[in-house]
Amino acid sequence: MIKCSNIHFHYNNKKSGFQIKDISLKIEPGYFTCLLGHNGAGKTTLLKLLYGMLMPESGDVVFDGKNISNEKKYDGKDIAESEFHAGYEREKLTLKNIDKYHQMCAYVGEEWCIPFLSVMDNVDTLSVLYPGFDWKLYGSLLKKLEFNEPDTLYFRLSTGQQMKVQLCFQLARRPKYIILDEPLANLDVVAKRDIIEVLQQGIKEWDMGVVMSTHLLDEISDVVDYIAVMEEGRLCEYGERDEIFAKHDTDSLRDVMQQEAEKER
């Protein structure tokens, strides 16, 4: 289980002083959690805190009993993220920065590879960081998502194609948890459906826990188990899907977010 308890965070380098404010939630194996909110609600920041790319100023992020918040203390400086990013470091690749947590947890949402290498060369390079990388699964997922451009330079791919490649790579690691930041953006209806299906495959076949941010609940409302609604850095709704829908229909969740924002003001 990934569990965050009463976490707070703000960016010193932003004039707005944007904050994550006293958020507590849990991501369990075998369940699909949707993180819902408008653009700017704080979804990406929260996902980075869950993954360890950012460290909370207070509160804890615990992964299967290990408090990862203590691995790299936040020191109040202007930081955007730590060097940990699924094996990719901004300046170079290095084995020493891959710890047990990041072997078992994957993050999808930002640049993760070397842009001027082909897709296949990137996967060849990065897969050595993960001894259990499943090439057969990787190939089948690419086929499922109808991607057939392995020799294309990564930076020449569309945003949607890059998302497909990154998702297939991370799933081929068979992670215990996968954290996805707006993976359905810039994709057509068929591609969105196929991505949801491959995520469900991971949940079913190896009990993977999924947390995915989006601002469009309609696309995944039938498959999620838990819904967390964010606005201005706060968690204004959190619970099982049926519990949330018993209180609000899909449209009215937008009103909930707006009401919570007005309370903060």
VEXMI-286534 format. One record per residue (C-alpha): residue in one letter; x, y, z. Coordinates in steps of 0.02 Angstrom, whole numbers, plus 32768, in hexadecimal, padded with zeros to 4 digits. Layout:
BEGIN
AXYZ
...
% end
This chain:
BEGIN
M800080008000
I803780B37FDC
K7FF281208066
C800581DA807F
S7FD582288124
N7FB782E38140
I8035831A80BE
H805983D1809A
F80C4841B8010
H80DF84C07FB7
Y815185017F2D
N81BF858F7F6A
N81E885BE7EB8
K813385E27E8B
K80EC868D7EB0
S8044863E7ED6
G809085D67F62
F802885437F26
Q801084BF7FAD
I7FDC840D7FCA
K7F76841E8067
D7F61839480E7
I7F3D8304806E
S7F26825180A8
L7EFC81BE8035
K7F34810F800A
I7F5880AE7F6B
E7F3B7FF37F7D
P7F767F617F11
G7EF27F217E99
Y7E8B7FC17E98
F7E7680527E1F
T7E7481007E6D
C7E44819A7E08
L7E8A82427E3D
L7E0E82C07DF9
G7E20837C7DED
H7E2984147D7D
N7ECF84477D2F
G7F3584977DBA
A7EDB843D7E46
G7F7C83EC7E83
K7F6C833E7E37
T801B83367DEC
T806C83777E8B
L801382F57EF3
L804682697E7C
K80FC82A17E88
L80F0829D7F45
L80A981EC7F3F
Y813781B47ECF
G81C4820A7F2E
M81F182897EA9
L81C2830D7F29
M81D283027FE5
P814883478056
E817083D380CF
S810A83788151
G80A982D68158
D80DD822B8119
V80DA81C3807B
V80E9810B80A8
F8106807F802A
D80E37FD0806B
G811680068119
K81AF806A80E2
N81A7812680FE
I81F0816A805C
S81D9821C809A
N827482038104
E82E181CF8071
K830682818039
K82D1830C80AD
Y828683A98063
D82F9843A808F
G828E84CE805B
K82F184F27FBD
D82A485117F13
I829584617ECF
A822784177E49
E824C835E7E60
S82D082E67E9E
E834682857E2F
F82D981EA7E40
H826D81D27DA7
A8256811C7D72
G8310810B7D4F
Y832381B07CF2
E838F823C7D37
R838C82E67CE5
E844682E17CBF
K846C82297CB1
L843181797CCF
T847781257D69
L845580817DC2
K847880C67E6F
N83D9812E7E6E
I836680997E55
D832E805D7F00
K82B17FD87F2F
Y821F80507F31
H8239808A7E80
Q82527FD87E45
M81A37FB17E83
C814B80537E58
A814180A57DAD
Y811781587D7B
V80CD81897CD2
G80BA823E7CA2
E815E82947C7D
E81F2827D7C0A
W824A81DF7C43
C82C681B67BBA
I834A81FC7B43
P82EB82617ABF
F836B824D7A33
L836F818F7A3C
S82F1812179E3
V826680CF7A46
M82BC80267A3E
D8366806B7A71
N831680C17B06
V82C180217B3E
D83627FBD7B25
T83BE803C7B90
L833F804F7C1B
S83067F9A7C29
V83B07F667C71
L83817FC77D0E
Y82F57F4B7D2D
P832F7E947D2D
G827B7E587D28
F824D7EBC7C8D
D81D27E537C28
W81FA7E687B6F
K816B7DF77B3A
L80EE7E5F7B9C
Y813A7EFF7B57
G81227EC27AA4
S80707E8A7AC2
L80427F307B12
L808B7F927A80
K80247F277A0A
K7F897F417A74
L7FA27FFD7A6A
E7FC87FF379B0
F8076803F79BA
N80EC80047931
E817480887924
P82048042798D
D828B80937921
T82428143792D
L82A281C17997
Y824181DB7A37
F823582987A26
R81E38285797C
L8150822679C4
S80AD827D79EA
T8080829A7AA0
G8003820C7A96
Q808381957A4C
Q810281C37AD2
M8080819B7B57
K805F80F17B09
V811880C47B04
Q813880FD7BB5
L80A080A17BF8
C80D17FFE7BA0
F8182800B7BE4
Q814980297C97
L80C67F9F7C92
A81467F247C4D
R81A27F3A7CF2
R81077EEF7D45
P810A7F757DCE
K80AC7F5E7E6F
Y8065800D7E5B
I805880837DC8
I803B813E7DD5
L7FFA81957D39
D7FEC82507D1A
E7F6682787C98
P7F9181E27C27
L7EF281F67BC0
A7F1782A77B86
N7F3582BD7ACB
L7EF3820E7AA4
D7E6081DC7A38
V7DCD81797A7B
V7E1180D07A42
A7EBD80EE7A8E
K7E6F81257B33
R7E0880857B38
D7EA180197B13
I7F08806D7B9C
I7E80804F7C1B
E7E7C7F987BE5
V7F377F7F7BFC
L7F2E7FCF7CA8
Q7EA17F587CD6
Q7F0F7ECA7C97
G7F957EFB7D14
I7F177F067DA1
K7ED07E5B7D77
E7F707DFB7D4C
W7FEA7E377DD2
D7F7D7E967E4D
M7FC67F3E7E1B
G7F8A7FDA7E73
V7F5F806C7E00
V7F4B81257E25
M7F2581947D91
S7F04824F7D89
T7E8882987D10
H7E0E83297D02
L7D9482BF7C9D
L7D3F823C7D0A
D7CC782017C83
E7D5081A17C29
I7D76812E7CBB
S7CDE81377D2D
D7CAF80827D08
V7D5780367D37
V7D9780977DCE
D7D8680557E80
Y7DAF80F57EE0
I7D9A81AD7EB6
A7DFC823C7F03
V7DC682ED7ED4
M7E42837C7EE5
E7E3184387EDD
E7EB684BA7F08
G7F26843B7F5B
R7EA083F17FCB
L7E4983497FC7
C7D9283777FC9
E7D4982C97FA6
Y7D94821B7FBB
G7D4281717FC1
E7D0680D97F62
R7CBA80FD7EB7
D7C0A80C87EE7
E7C13812F7F86
I7C4681CB7F26
F7BC581B07E9E
A7B3D81967F22
K7B6182477F5B
H7B8582987EB3
D7B6782717DFD
T7BF7828A7D84
D7BC4833C7D58
S7BA983737E0B
L7C5B83437E3B
R7C9183DF7DDD
D7C2084447E51
V7C6F83EF7EE9
M7D1B84267EB1
Q7CDE84D87E96
Q7C8784DE7F3F
E7D2284A27F99
A7D8B85257F41
E7D1385AE7F7A
K7D1D8570802E
E7DDA85858028
R7DC686397FF3
% end
